[in-house]
């Protein structure tokens, strides 16, 4: 038993891992990297990701591309996201050119 190692479980929201990092998706330094969503997806990969993302209690949401910044090997998109029934909007940063494990930003859920 001395060699047994336990790992902290990743919180799940309807089968979607929620990031432990409070900056995930909320900062340009730690964007949601969606290039791994669907390799043959036609059209913006962010649209595909947003189809699954929901508010904290599974509310619907609306999103609008606000700005695009050049970065090394691609661009970084900034989306304004409004959760149904909430007055405040949030900004999420999406990188469609790089892949990483997809997660849900804190404060959101998703349908899987």
N, CA, C and O atoms as a GROMACS GRO file, in nm:
protein
  448
    1UNK      N    1   0.080  -0.119   0.000
    1UNK     CA    2   0.000   0.000   0.000
    1UNK      C    3   0.085   0.126   0.000
    1UNK      O    4   0.033   0.234  -0.031
    2UNK      N    5   0.211   0.118   0.033
    2UNK     CA    6   0.295   0.236   0.040
    2UNK      C    7   0.313   0.300  -0.098
    2UNK      O    8   0.343   0.419  -0.107
    3UNK      N    9   0.294   0.222  -0.206
    3UNK     CA   10   0.312   0.275  -0.341
    3UNK      C   11   0.182   0.326  -0.402
    3UNK      O   12   0.183   0.375  -0.515
    4UNK      N   13   0.073   0.315  -0.332
    4UNK     CA   14  -0.056   0.359  -0.382
    4UNK      C   15  -0.063   0.511  -0.382
    4UNK      O   16  -0.038   0.574  -0.279
    5UNK      N   17  -0.097   0.569  -0.496
    5UNK     CA   18  -0.104   0.715  -0.509
    5UNK      C   19  -0.245   0.754  -0.546
    5UNK      O   20  -0.304   0.694  -0.637
    6UNK      N   21  -0.301   0.852  -0.478
    6UNK     CA   22  -0.435   0.902  -0.507
    6UNK      C   23  -0.425   1.036  -0.577
    6UNK      O   24  -0.341   1.118  -0.540
    7UNK      N   25  -0.509   1.058  -0.677
    7UNK     CA   26  -0.514   1.185  -0.748
    7UNK      C   27  -0.646   1.252  -0.714
    7UNK      O   28  -0.748   1.186  -0.696
    8UNK      N   29  -0.643   1.384  -0.707
    8UNK     CA   30  -0.765   1.459  -0.683
    8UNK      C   31  -0.856   1.444  -0.803
    8UNK      O   32  -0.812   1.461  -0.917
    9UNK      N   33  -0.981   1.413  -0.781
    9UNK     CA   34  -1.077   1.394  -0.890
    9UNK      C   35  -1.106   1.527  -0.957
    9UNK      O   36  -1.115   1.631  -0.891
   10UNK      N   37  -1.122   1.525  -1.088
   10UNK     CA   38  -1.162   1.644  -1.162
   10UNK      C   39  -1.312   1.660  -1.148
   10UNK      O   40  -1.387   1.567  -1.177
   11UNK      N   41  -1.358   1.779  -1.103
   11UNK     CA   42  -1.502   1.799  -1.092
   11UNK      C   43  -1.567   1.784  -1.229
   11UNK      O   44  -1.512   1.830  -1.329
   12UNK      N   45  -1.682   1.722  -1.234
   12UNK     CA   46  -1.752   1.704  -1.360
   12UNK      C   47  -1.886   1.775  -1.355
   12UNK      O   48  -1.952   1.779  -1.251
   13UNK      N   49  -1.926   1.828  -1.467
   13UNK     CA   50  -2.056   1.890  -1.483
   13UNK      C   51  -2.119   1.824  -1.603
   13UNK      O   52  -2.084   1.854  -1.717
   14UNK      N   53  -2.212   1.734  -1.579
   14UNK     CA   54  -2.276   1.661  -1.689
   14UNK      C   55  -2.173   1.596  -1.781
   14UNK      O   56  -2.190   1.598  -1.903
   15UNK      N   57  -2.068   1.539  -1.725
   15UNK     CA   58  -1.968   1.471  -1.805
   15UNK      C   59  -1.860   1.560  -1.861
   15UNK      O   60  -1.776   1.513  -1.937
   16UNK      N   61  -1.860   1.687  -1.828
   16UNK     CA   62  -1.760   1.781  -1.879
   16UNK      C   63  -1.667   1.824  -1.765
   16UNK      O   64  -1.715   1.868  -1.660
   17UNK      N   65  -1.536   1.812  -1.783
   17UNK     CA   66  -1.446   1.854  -1.676
   17UNK      C   67  -1.446   2.006  -1.660
   17UNK      O   68  -1.436   2.081  -1.757
   18UNK      N   69  -1.456   2.050  -1.536
   18UNK     CA   70  -1.450   2.192  -1.503
   18UNK      C   71  -1.306   2.224  -1.466
   18UNK      O   72  -1.245   2.152  -1.387
   19UNK      N   73  -1.251   2.329  -1.521
   19UNK     CA   74  -1.114   2.366  -1.494
   19UNK      C   75  -1.094   2.402  -1.347
   19UNK      O   76  -1.179   2.467  -1.286
   20UNK      N   77  -0.983   2.360  -1.292
   20UNK     CA   78  -0.946   2.399  -1.156
   20UNK      C   79  -0.885   2.539  -1.155
   20UNK      O   80  -0.880   2.605  -1.051
   21UNK      N   81  -0.841   2.584  -1.271
   21UNK     CA   82  -0.776   2.714  -1.284
   21UNK      C   83  -0.882   2.823  -1.303
   21UNK      O   84  -0.956   2.820  -1.401
   22UNK      N   85  -0.889   2.917  -1.211
   22UNK     CA   86  -0.991   3.022  -1.219
   22UNK      C   87  -0.970   3.116  -1.337
   22UNK      O   88  -1.061   3.192  -1.372
   23UNK      N   89  -0.853   3.113  -1.398
   23UNK     CA   90  -0.824   3.200  -1.514
   23UNK      C   91  -0.854   3.131  -1.647
   23UNK      O   92  -0.852   3.195  -1.752
   24UNK      N   93  -0.882   3.000  -1.644
   24UNK     CA   94  -0.905   2.925  -1.768
   24UNK      C   95  -1.021   2.987  -1.846
   24UNK      O   96  -1.134   2.993  -1.798
   25UNK      N   97  -0.989   3.032  -1.967
   25UNK     CA   98  -1.090   3.091  -2.055
   25UNK      C   99  -1.114   3.238  -2.030
   25UNK      O  100  -1.166   3.308  -2.117
   26UNK      N  101  -1.075   3.287  -1.912
   26UNK     CA  102  -1.101   3.426  -1.875
   26UNK      C  103  -0.982   3.518  -1.900
   26UNK      O  104  -0.993   3.639  -1.880
   27UNK      N  105  -0.870   3.464  -1.944
   27UNK     CA  106  -0.753   3.548  -1.968
   27UNK      C  107  -0.685   3.508  -2.098
   27UNK      O  108  -0.693   3.393  -2.139
   28UNK      N  109  -0.620   3.604  -2.164
   28UNK     CA  110  -0.551   3.571  -2.289
   28UNK      C  111  -0.433   3.476  -2.266
   28UNK      O  112  -0.390   3.407  -2.359
   29UNK      N  113  -0.381   3.472  -2.144
   29UNK     CA  114  -0.270   3.382  -2.114
   29UNK      C  115  -0.315   3.237  -2.097
   29UNK      O  116  -0.233   3.146  -2.106
   30UNK      N  117  -0.443   3.216  -2.073
   30UNK     CA  118  -0.495   3.081  -2.054
   30UNK      C  119  -0.630   3.064  -2.126
   30UNK      O  120  -0.733   3.044  -2.063
   31UNK      N  121  -0.627   3.074  -2.260
   31UNK     CA  122  -0.752   3.064  -2.336
   31UNK      C  123  -0.802   2.921  -2.347
   31UNK      O  124  -0.732   2.826  -2.313
   32UNK      N  125  -0.923   2.908  -2.394
   32UNK     CA  126  -0.980   2.777  -2.425
   32UNK      C  127  -0.928   2.740  -2.564
   32UNK      O  128  -0.962   2.804  -2.663
   33UNK      N  129  -0.848   2.636  -2.570
   33UNK     CA  130  -0.785   2.595  -2.696
   33UNK      C  131  -0.874   2.488  -2.762
   33UNK      O  132  -0.874   2.372  -2.720
   34UNK      N  133  -0.948   2.529  -2.863
   34UNK     CA  134  -1.052   2.443  -2.921
   34UNK      C  135  -1.011   2.371  -3.049
   34UNK      O  136  -1.096   2.307  -3.112
   35UNK      N  137  -0.886   2.379  -3.090
   35UNK     CA  138  -0.845   2.314  -3.215
   35UNK      C  139  -0.868   2.164  -3.211
   35UNK      O  140  -0.874   2.100  -3.316
   36UNK      N  141  -0.880   2.107  -3.092
   36UNK     CA  142  -0.901   1.963  -3.080
   36UNK      C  143  -1.048   1.924  -3.077
   36UNK      O  144  -1.078   1.806  -3.064
   37UNK      N  145  -1.139   2.019  -3.089
   37UNK     CA  146  -1.282   1.990  -3.077
   37UNK      C  147  -1.326   1.889  -3.182
   37UNK      O  148  -1.369   1.779  -3.147
   38UNK      N  149  -1.316   1.922  -3.307
   38UNK     CA  150  -1.354   1.833  -3.417
   38UNK      C  151  -1.255   1.858  -3.530
   38UNK      O  152  -1.258   1.964  -3.593
   39UNK      N  153  -1.166   1.762  -3.556
   39UNK     CA  154  -1.061   1.785  -3.656
   39UNK      C  155  -1.111   1.830  -3.793
   39UNK      O  156  -1.046   1.912  -3.858
   40UNK      N  157  -1.225   1.779  -3.839
   40UNK     CA  158  -1.273   1.812  -3.972
   40UNK      C  159  -1.388   1.912  -3.970
   40UNK      O  160  -1.461   1.925  -4.068
   41UNK      N  161  -1.405   1.983  -3.859
   41UNK     CA  162  -1.514   2.080  -3.846
   41UNK      C  163  -1.499   2.190  -3.950
   41UNK      O  164  -1.391   2.246  -3.967
   42UNK      N  165  -1.606   2.221  -4.019
   42UNK     CA  166  -1.607   2.333  -4.114
   42UNK      C  167  -1.671   2.451  -4.043
   42UNK      O  168  -1.779   2.438  -3.985
   43UNK      N  169  -1.606   2.563  -4.048
   43UNK     CA  170  -1.656   2.681  -3.980
   43UNK      C  171  -1.583   2.700  -3.848
   43UNK      O  172  -1.498   2.619  -3.810
   44UNK      N  173  -1.616   2.807  -3.779
   44UNK     CA  174  -1.546   2.838  -3.655
   44UNK      C  175  -1.561   2.729  -3.549
   44UNK      O  176  -1.672   2.688  -3.517
   45UNK      N  177  -1.449   2.684  -3.496
   45UNK     CA  178  -1.452   2.583  -3.391
   45UNK      C  179  -1.514   2.637  -3.263
   45UNK      O  180  -1.571   2.561  -3.185
   46UNK      N  181  -1.504   2.767  -3.241
   46UNK     CA  182  -1.565   2.827  -3.123
   46UNK      C  183  -1.716   2.806  -3.125
   46UNK      O  184  -1.776   2.781  -3.021
   47UNK      N  185  -1.777   2.816  -3.242
   47UNK     CA  186  -1.922   2.793  -3.252
   47UNK      C  187  -1.958   2.652  -3.205
   47UNK      O  188  -2.057   2.633  -3.135
   48UNK      N  189  -1.877   2.556  -3.242
   48UNK     CA  190  -1.902   2.418  -3.202
   48UNK      C  191  -1.887   2.405  -3.050
   48UNK      O  192  -1.969   2.339  -2.986
   49UNK      N  193  -1.784   2.466  -2.993
   49UNK     CA  194  -1.763   2.461  -2.848
   49UNK      C  195  -1.881   2.526  -2.774
   49UNK      O  196  -1.930   2.473  -2.675
   50UNK      N  197  -1.926   2.643  -2.824
   50UNK     CA  198  -2.035   2.714  -2.758
   50UNK      C  199  -2.169   2.640  -2.768
   50UNK      O  200  -2.260   2.667  -2.689
   51UNK      N  201  -2.182   2.548  -2.861
   51UNK     CA  202  -2.305   2.467  -2.868
   51UNK      C  203  -2.322   2.382  -2.743
   51UNK      O  204  -2.434   2.350  -2.705
   52UNK      N  205  -2.212   2.344  -2.680
   52UNK     CA  206  -2.215   2.257  -2.562
   52UNK      C  207  -2.208   2.334  -2.430
   52UNK      O  208  -2.251   2.283  -2.327
   53UNK      N  209  -2.153   2.455  -2.433
   53UNK     CA  210  -2.136   2.534  -2.311
   53UNK      C  211  -2.271   2.589  -2.265
   53UNK      O  212  -2.353   2.631  -2.346
   54UNK      N  213  -2.292   2.590  -2.134
   54UNK     CA  214  -2.416   2.640  -2.076
   54UNK      C  215  -2.384   2.722  -1.951
   54UNK      O  216  -2.272   2.720  -1.901
   55UNK      N  217  -2.485   2.792  -1.901
   55UNK     CA  218  -2.471   2.866  -1.777
   55UNK      C  219  -2.453   2.771  -1.660
   55UNK      O  220  -2.459   2.650  -1.677
   56UNK      N  221  -2.429   2.826  -1.539
   56UNK     CA  222  -2.400   2.743  -1.423
   56UNK      C  223  -2.512   2.646  -1.385
   56UNK      O  224  -2.486   2.541  -1.327
   57UNK      N  225  -2.636   2.681  -1.417
   57UNK     CA  226  -2.750   2.593  -1.388
   57UNK      C  227  -2.810   2.540  -1.518
   57UNK      O  228  -2.931   2.518  -1.528
   58UNK      N  229  -2.724   2.519  -1.618
   58UNK     CA  230  -2.762   2.468  -1.749
   58UNK      C  231  -2.848   2.565  -1.830
   58UNK      O  232  -2.924   2.523  -1.917
   59UNK      N  233  -2.835   2.695  -1.800
   59UNK     CA  234  -2.907   2.795  -1.879
   59UNK      C  235  -2.845   2.806  -2.018
   59UNK      O  236  -2.729   2.772  -2.040
   60UNK      N  237  -2.925   2.854  -2.111
   60UNK     CA  238  -2.875   2.882  -2.245
   60UNK      C  239  -2.786   3.006  -2.240
   60UNK      O  240  -2.786   3.080  -2.142
   61UNK      N  241  -2.713   3.027  -2.346
   61UNK     CA  242  -2.630   3.147  -2.352
   61UNK      C  243  -2.621   3.200  -2.493
   61UNK      O  244  -2.646   3.128  -2.590
   62UNK      N  245  -2.585   3.326  -2.502
   62UNK     CA  246  -2.559   3.391  -2.630
   62UNK      C  247  -2.416   3.439  -2.627
   62UNK      O  248  -2.364   3.476  -2.522
   63UNK      N  249  -2.352   3.438  -2.743
   63UNK     CA  250  -2.213   3.482  -2.749
   63UNK      C  251  -2.192   3.564  -2.875
   63UNK      O  252  -2.255   3.542  -2.978
   64UNK      N  253  -2.101   3.660  -2.864
   64UNK     CA  254  -2.069   3.748  -2.975
   64UNK      C  255  -1.918   3.765  -2.982
   64UNK      O  256  -1.854   3.792  -2.881
   65UNK      N  257  -1.862   3.749  -3.101
   65UNK     CA  258  -1.721   3.775  -3.120
   65UNK      C  259  -1.698   3.925  -3.109
   65UNK      O  260  -1.755   4.003  -3.186
   66UNK      N  261  -1.616   3.966  -3.014
   66UNK     CA  262  -1.591   4.108  -2.988
   66UNK      C  263  -1.464   4.156  -3.055
   66UNK      O  264  -1.460   4.266  -3.111
   67UNK      N  265  -1.359   4.074  -3.050
   67UNK     CA  266  -1.230   4.117  -3.103
   67UNK      C  267  -1.144   3.995  -3.135
   67UNK      O  268  -1.168   3.885  -3.085
   68UNK      N  269  -1.044   4.016  -3.219
   68UNK     CA  270  -0.947   3.914  -3.254
   68UNK      C  271  -0.809   3.976  -3.246
   68UNK      O  272  -0.784   4.083  -3.301
   69UNK      N  273  -0.719   3.907  -3.177
   69UNK     CA  274  -0.582   3.954  -3.160
   69UNK      C  275  -0.487   3.858  -3.229
   69UNK      O  276  -0.502   3.737  -3.218
   70UNK      N  277  -0.387   3.912  -3.302
   70UNK     CA  278  -0.286   3.823  -3.359
   70UNK      C  279  -0.198   3.765  -3.248
   70UNK      O  280  -0.168   3.833  -3.150
   71UNK      N  281  -0.160   3.641  -3.265
   71UNK     CA  282  -0.066   3.577  -3.173
   71UNK      C  283   0.023   3.484  -3.252
   71UNK      O  284   0.001   3.463  -3.371
   72UNK      N  285   0.123   3.431  -3.188
   72UNK     CA  286   0.214   3.341  -3.256
   72UNK      C  287   0.137   3.222  -3.312
   72UNK      O  288   0.066   3.153  -3.237
   73UNK      N  289   0.150   3.197  -3.438
   73UNK     CA  290   0.084   3.084  -3.506
   73UNK      C  291  -0.068   3.088  -3.499
   73UNK      O  292  -0.130   2.984  -3.480
   74UNK      N  293  -0.128   3.204  -3.514
   74UNK     CA  294  -0.274   3.209  -3.517
   74UNK      C  295  -0.331   3.338  -3.463
   74UNK      O  296  -0.267   3.444  -3.469
   75UNK      N  297  -0.450   3.329  -3.410
   75UNK     CA  298  -0.522   3.444  -3.356
   75UNK      C  299  -0.591   3.403  -3.227
   75UNK      O  300  -0.617   3.285  -3.203
   76UNK      N  301  -0.620   3.501  -3.145
   76UNK     CA  302  -0.694   3.479  -3.021
   76UNK      C  303  -0.824   3.558  -3.031
   76UNK      O  304  -0.821   3.679  -3.052
   77UNK      N  305  -0.936   3.490  -3.016
   77UNK     CA  306  -1.067   3.554  -3.025
   77UNK      C  307  -1.121   3.584  -2.886
   77UNK      O  308  -1.105   3.504  -2.793
   78UNK      N  309  -1.186   3.699  -2.873
   78UNK     CA  310  -1.250   3.738  -2.747
   78UNK      C  311  -1.400   3.741  -2.772
   78UNK      O  312  -1.448   3.811  -2.860
   79UNK      N  313  -1.473   3.664  -2.691
   79UNK     CA  314  -1.618   3.654  -2.703
   79UNK      C  315  -1.684   3.713  -2.580
   79UNK      O  316  -1.642   3.689  -2.467
   80UNK      N  317  -1.790   3.790  -2.604
   80UNK     CA  318  -1.875   3.836  -2.495
   80UNK      C  319  -1.984   3.731  -2.480
   80UNK      O  320  -2.052   3.697  -2.577
   81UNK      N  321  -2.001   3.680  -2.359
   81UNK     CA  322  -2.096   3.572  -2.334
   81UNK      C  323  -2.200   3.619  -2.234
   81UNK      O  324  -2.167   3.669  -2.126
   82UNK      N  325  -2.327   3.604  -2.271
   82UNK     CA  326  -2.438   3.638  -2.182
   82UNK      C  327  -2.515   3.511  -2.150
   82UNK      O  328  -2.561   3.440  -2.240
   83UNK      N  329  -2.528   3.484  -2.021
   83UNK     CA  330  -2.603   3.369  -1.975
   83UNK      C  331  -2.749   3.411  -1.958
   83UNK      O  332  -2.778   3.516  -1.900
   84UNK      N  333  -2.840   3.328  -2.007
   84UNK     CA  334  -2.983   3.356  -2.000
   84UNK      C  335  -3.025   3.384  -1.855
   84UNK      O  336  -2.996   3.305  -1.764
   85UNK      N  337  -3.093   3.497  -1.834
   85UNK     CA  338  -3.140   3.533  -1.701
   85UNK      C  339  -3.040   3.609  -1.616
   85UNK      O  340  -3.074   3.649  -1.504
   86UNK      N  341  -2.919   3.631  -1.665
   86UNK     CA  342  -2.818   3.705  -1.589
   86UNK      C  343  -2.790   3.838  -1.658
   86UNK      O  344  -2.781   3.844  -1.780
   87UNK      N  345  -2.777   3.943  -1.579
   87UNK     CA  346  -2.758   4.077  -1.634
   87UNK      C  347  -2.615   4.100  -1.683
   87UNK      O  348  -2.594   4.167  -1.784
   88UNK      N  349  -2.518   4.044  -1.612
   88UNK     CA  350  -2.378   4.069  -1.646
   88UNK      C  351  -2.330   3.973  -1.755
   88UNK      O  352  -2.373   3.858  -1.762
   89UNK      N  353  -2.240   4.023  -1.838
   89UNK     CA  354  -2.177   3.938  -1.938
   89UNK      C  355  -2.034   3.910  -1.893
   89UNK      O  356  -1.980   3.979  -1.807
   90UNK      N  357  -1.974   3.808  -1.952
   90UNK     CA  358  -1.834   3.776  -1.926
   90UNK      C  359  -1.761   3.767  -2.059
   90UNK      O  360  -1.822   3.743  -2.163
   91UNK      N  361  -1.632   3.786  -2.055
   91UNK     CA  362  -1.548   3.771  -2.174
   91UNK      C  363  -1.474   3.638  -2.164
   91UNK      O  364  -1.413   3.608  -2.061
   92UNK      N  365  -1.480   3.561  -2.270
   92UNK     CA  366  -1.405   3.436  -2.278
   92UNK      C  367  -1.308   3.445  -2.395
   92UNK      O  368  -1.341   3.497  -2.501
   93UNK      N  369  -1.188   3.393  -2.374
   93UNK     CA  370  -1.083   3.393  -2.474
   93UNK      C  371  -1.074   3.255  -2.537
   93UNK      O  372  -1.061   3.154  -2.467
   94UNK      N  373  -1.081   3.251  -2.670
   94UNK     CA  374  -1.081   3.125  -2.744
   94UNK      C  375  -0.964   3.124  -2.844
   94UNK      O  376  -0.945   3.219  -2.920
   95UNK      N  377  -0.889   3.016  -2.841
   95UNK     CA  378  -0.779   2.994  -2.934
   95UNK      C  379  -0.819   2.879  -3.025
   95UNK      O  380  -0.824   2.764  -2.980
   96UNK      N  381  -0.847   2.908  -3.151
   96UNK     CA  382  -0.890   2.805  -3.248
   96UNK      C  383  -0.773   2.740  -3.321
   96UNK      O  384  -0.794   2.653  -3.405
   97UNK      N  385  -0.651   2.782  -3.290
   97UNK     CA  386  -0.535   2.734  -3.364
   97UNK      C  387  -0.450   2.634  -3.288
   97UNK      O  388  -0.360   2.573  -3.345
   98UNK      N  389  -0.476   2.618  -3.158
   98UNK     CA  390  -0.398   2.526  -3.077
   98UNK      C  391  -0.492   2.432  -3.002
   98UNK      O  392  -0.606   2.466  -2.972
   99UNK      N  393  -0.441   2.313  -2.973
   99UNK     CA  394  -0.521   2.211  -2.906
   99UNK      C  395  -0.473   2.191  -2.763
   99UNK      O  396  -0.354   2.205  -2.733
  100UNK      N  397  -0.565   2.158  -2.677
  100UNK     CA  398  -0.537   2.123  -2.539
  100UNK      C  399  -0.660   2.049  -2.487
  100UNK      O  400  -0.762   2.044  -2.556
  101UNK      N  401  -0.651   1.993  -2.368
  101UNK     CA  402  -0.768   1.927  -2.311
  101UNK      C  403  -0.878   2.031  -2.295
  101UNK      O  404  -0.856   2.137  -2.237
  102UNK      N  405  -0.994   2.000  -2.348
  102UNK     CA  406  -1.106   2.093  -2.336
  102UNK      C  407  -1.172   2.079  -2.200
  102UNK      O  408  -1.196   1.968  -2.151
  103UNK      N  409  -1.200   2.193  -2.141
  103UNK     CA  410  -1.267   2.196  -2.012
  103UNK      C  411  -1.371   2.306  -2.014
  103UNK      O  412  -1.383   2.382  -2.110
  104UNK      N  413  -1.446   2.313  -1.907
  104UNK     CA  414  -1.547   2.415  -1.889
  104UNK      C  415  -1.489   2.520  -1.795
  104UNK      O  416  -1.436   2.484  -1.690
  105UNK      N  417  -1.497   2.649  -1.830
  105UNK     CA  418  -1.450   2.752  -1.737
  105UNK      C  419  -1.535   2.752  -1.610
  105UNK      O  420  -1.654   2.719  -1.614
  106UNK      N  421  -1.474   2.787  -1.499
  106UNK     CA  422  -1.548   2.798  -1.374
  106UNK      C  423  -1.666   2.893  -1.393
  106UNK      O  424  -1.653   2.996  -1.459
  107UNK      N  425  -1.780   2.858  -1.335
  107UNK     CA  426  -1.899   2.940  -1.348
  107UNK      C  427  -1.988   2.897  -1.463
  107UNK      O  428  -2.092   2.958  -1.486
  108UNK      N  429  -1.947   2.793  -1.537
  108UNK     CA  430  -2.026   2.742  -1.649
  108UNK      C  431  -2.048   2.592  -1.629
  108UNK      O  432  -1.985   2.529  -1.544
  109UNK      N  433  -2.138   2.537  -1.708
  109UNK     CA  434  -2.161   2.394  -1.716
  109UNK      C  435  -2.168   2.361  -1.864
  109UNK      O  436  -2.145   2.448  -1.948
  110UNK      N  437  -2.200   2.237  -1.895
  110UNK     CA  438  -2.216   2.203  -2.036
  110UNK      C  439  -2.306   2.082  -2.051
  110UNK      O  440  -2.328   2.007  -1.957
  111UNK      N  441  -2.356   2.066  -2.171
  111UNK     CA  442  -2.430   1.945  -2.206
  111UNK      C  443  -2.334   1.857  -2.280
  111UNK      O  444  -2.265   1.904  -2.371
  112UNK      N  445  -2.326   1.736  -2.246
  112UNK     CA  446  -2.228   1.645  -2.307
  112UNK      C  447  -2.298   1.548  -2.399
  112UNK      O  448  -2.233   1.463  -2.460
   0.00000   0.00000   0.00000
